[in-house]
Amino acid sequence: MLEFISQHQELIIKIFCIAYLSISFVTFLLYGIDKYCATKRLWRIPEWVLLLFTWLFGSLGAVFGLFGLKHKTKHWYFLLCGFLAFLLHAVLFIWLLVL
Protein backbone atom coordinates (compact mmCIF):
# COMPACT_ATOMS: atom_id res chain seq x y z
CA MET A 1 0.00 0.00 0.00
CA LEU A 2 2.78 2.44 0.90
CA GLU A 3 4.50 1.58 -2.37
CA PHE A 4 1.35 2.49 -4.30
CA ILE A 5 1.05 5.77 -2.42
CA SER A 6 4.67 6.73 -3.03
CA GLN A 7 4.39 5.86 -6.73
CA HIS A 8 1.27 8.01 -7.18
CA GLN A 9 2.02 10.66 -4.56
CA GLU A 10 1.39 13.67 -6.80
CA LEU A 11 -2.00 12.41 -7.95
CA ILE A 12 -3.06 11.45 -4.43
CA ILE A 13 -2.11 14.90 -3.09
CA LYS A 14 -4.11 16.59 -5.86
CA ILE A 15 -7.15 14.40 -5.16
CA PHE A 16 -6.80 15.05 -1.43
CA CYS A 17 -6.65 18.83 -1.94
CA ILE A 18 -9.62 18.90 -4.31
CA ALA A 19 -11.71 16.71 -2.01
CA TYR A 20 -10.68 18.64 1.10
CA LEU A 21 -11.44 22.06 -0.37
CA SER A 22 -14.71 20.91 -1.97
CA ILE A 23 -16.06 19.28 1.17
CA SER A 24 -14.86 22.22 3.28
CA PHE A 25 -16.79 24.59 1.02
CA VAL A 26 -19.94 22.46 1.35
CA THR A 27 -19.44 22.34 5.14
CA PHE A 28 -19.12 26.13 5.28
CA LEU A 29 -22.32 26.43 3.26
CA LEU A 30 -24.10 24.07 5.66
CA TYR A 31 -23.01 26.19 8.63
CA GLY A 32 -24.19 29.31 6.80
CA ILE A 33 -27.57 27.79 5.92
CA ASP A 34 -28.03 26.59 9.50
CA LYS A 35 -27.14 30.05 10.82
CA TYR A 36 -29.66 31.64 8.47
CA CYS A 37 -32.36 29.14 9.46
CA ALA A 38 -31.61 29.77 13.15
CA THR A 39 -32.15 33.51 12.77
CA LYS A 40 -35.42 32.99 10.85
CA ARG A 41 -36.63 30.18 13.15
CA LEU A 42 -36.86 27.73 10.24
CA TRP A 43 -36.05 24.03 10.01
CA ARG A 44 -32.44 23.48 11.11
CA ILE A 45 -29.71 21.18 9.86
CA PRO A 46 -29.17 18.46 12.49
CA GLU A 47 -26.01 18.85 14.55
CA TRP A 48 -24.84 15.35 13.63
CA VAL A 49 -24.80 16.36 9.95
CA LEU A 50 -22.62 19.38 10.69
CA LEU A 51 -20.25 17.26 12.79
CA LEU A 52 -20.16 14.48 10.18
CA PHE A 53 -19.14 16.90 7.45
CA THR A 54 -16.54 18.37 9.81
CA TRP A 55 -14.85 14.97 10.22
CA LEU A 56 -15.24 13.95 6.56
CA PHE A 57 -12.66 16.48 5.29
CA GLY A 58 -14.75 19.55 6.04
CA SER A 59 -12.78 20.83 9.02
CA LEU A 60 -11.53 24.00 7.34
CA GLY A 61 -15.07 24.96 6.36
CA ALA A 62 -16.26 24.14 9.87
CA VAL A 63 -13.62 26.35 11.48
CA PHE A 64 -14.50 29.21 9.11
CA GLY A 65 -18.18 28.59 9.85
CA LEU A 66 -17.58 28.61 13.58
CA PHE A 67 -15.58 31.81 13.70
CA GLY A 68 -16.40 33.56 10.45
CA LEU A 69 -20.14 33.17 10.87
CA LYS A 70 -20.00 32.99 14.68
CA HIS A 71 -22.19 29.91 14.56
CA LYS A 72 -22.19 27.10 17.15
CA THR A 73 -19.33 28.70 19.12
CA LYS A 74 -21.17 28.20 22.42
CA HIS A 75 -21.13 24.42 21.98
CA TRP A 76 -17.80 23.09 23.25
CA TYR A 77 -18.08 19.89 21.20
CA PHE A 78 -18.23 21.85 17.93
CA LEU A 79 -15.08 23.74 18.86
CA LEU A 80 -13.30 20.55 19.95
CA CYS A 81 -14.37 18.53 16.90
CA GLY A 82 -13.50 21.37 14.52
CA PHE A 83 -9.97 21.76 15.81
CA LEU A 84 -9.29 18.04 16.30
CA ALA A 85 -10.55 17.25 12.79
CA PHE A 86 -8.45 20.10 11.36
CA LEU A 87 -5.38 18.79 13.21
CA LEU A 88 -6.01 15.25 11.96
CA HIS A 89 -6.43 16.42 8.37
CA ALA A 90 -3.27 18.55 8.60
CA VAL A 91 -1.28 15.57 9.92
CA LEU A 92 -2.66 13.38 7.13
CA PHE A 93 -1.68 15.98 4.50
CA ILE A 94 1.83 16.35 5.94
CA TRP A 95 2.18 12.55 6.01
CA LEU A 96 1.25 12.46 2.30
CA LEU A 97 3.87 15.11 1.56
CA VAL A 98 6.64 13.32 3.47
CA LEU A 99 6.11 9.90 1.86
VEXLUM-701013 format. One record per residue (C-alpha): residue in one letter; x, y, z. Coordinates in nm, 2 decimals, decimal comma. Example, Ala and Ser with C-alpha at 12.3 -4.5 7.8 and 13.67 -1.06 7.14 Angstrom:
# VEXLUM-701013
  res      c1      c2      c3
    A    1,23   -0,45    0,78
    S    1,37   -0,11    0,71
//
This chain:
# VEXLUM-701013
  res      c1      c2      c3
    M    0,00    0,00    0,00
    L    0,28    0,24    0,09
    E    0,45    0,16   -0,24
    F    0,14    0,25   -0,43
    I    0,10    0,58   -0,24
    S    0,47    0,67   -0,30
    Q    0,44    0,59   -0,67
    H    0,13    0,80   -0,72
    Q    0,20    1,07   -0,46
    E    0,14    1,37   -0,68
    L   -0,20    1,24   -0,80
    I   -0,31    1,15   -0,44
    I   -0,21    1,49   -0,31
    K   -0,41    1,66   -0,59
    I   -0,72    1,44   -0,52
    F   -0,68    1,50   -0,14
    C   -0,66    1,88   -0,19
    I   -0,96    1,89   -0,43
    A   -1,17    1,67   -0,20
    Y   -1,07    1,86    0,11
    L   -1,14    2,21   -0,04
    S   -1,47    2,09   -0,20
    I   -1,61    1,93    0,12
    S   -1,49    2,22    0,33
    F   -1,68    2,46    0,10
    V   -1,99    2,25    0,14
    T   -1,94    2,23    0,51
    F   -1,91    2,61    0,53
    L   -2,23    2,64    0,33
    L   -2,41    2,41    0,57
    Y   -2,30    2,62    0,86
    G   -2,42    2,93    0,68
    I   -2,76    2,78    0,59
    D   -2,80    2,66    0,95
    K   -2,71    3,01    1,08
    Y   -2,97    3,16    0,85
    C   -3,24    2,91    0,95
    A   -3,16    2,98    1,31
    T   -3,22    3,35    1,28
    K   -3,54    3,30    1,08
    R   -3,66    3,02    1,31
    L   -3,69    2,77    1,02
    W   -3,61    2,40    1,00
    R   -3,24    2,35    1,11
    I   -2,97    2,12    0,99
    P   -2,92    1,85    1,25
    E   -2,60    1,88    1,45
    W   -2,48    1,54    1,36
    V   -2,48    1,64    1,00
    L   -2,26    1,94    1,07
    L   -2,03    1,73    1,28
    L   -2,02    1,45    1,02
    F   -1,91    1,69    0,74
    T   -1,65    1,84    0,98
    W   -1,49    1,50    1,02
    L   -1,52    1,40    0,66
    F   -1,27    1,65    0,53
    G   -1,47    1,96    0,60
    S   -1,28    2,08    0,90
    L   -1,15    2,40    0,73
    G   -1,51    2,50    0,64
    A   -1,63    2,41    0,99
    V   -1,36    2,64    1,15
    F   -1,45    2,92    0,91
    G   -1,82    2,86    0,98
    L   -1,76    2,86    1,36
    F   -1,56    3,18    1,37
    G   -1,64    3,36    1,04
    L   -2,01    3,32    1,09
    K   -2,00    3,30    1,47
    H   -2,22    2,99    1,46
    K   -2,22    2,71    1,71
    T   -1,93    2,87    1,91
    K   -2,12    2,82    2,24
    H   -2,11    2,44    2,20
    W   -1,78    2,31    2,32
    Y   -1,81    1,99    2,12
    F   -1,82    2,19    1,79
    L   -1,51    2,37    1,89
    L   -1,33    2,06    2,00
    C   -1,44    1,85    1,69
    G   -1,35    2,14    1,45
    F   -1,00    2,18    1,58
    L   -0,93    1,80    1,63
    A   -1,05    1,72    1,28
    F   -0,84    2,01    1,14
    L   -0,54    1,88    1,32
    L   -0,60    1,52    1,20
    H   -0,64    1,64    0,84
    A   -0,33    1,86    0,86
    V   -0,13    1,56    0,99
    L   -0,27    1,34    0,71
    F   -0,17    1,60    0,45
    I    0,18    1,63    0,59
    W    0,22    1,26    0,60
    L    0,13    1,25    0,23
    L    0,39    1,51    0,16
    V    0,66    1,33    0,35
    L    0,61    0,99    0,19
//
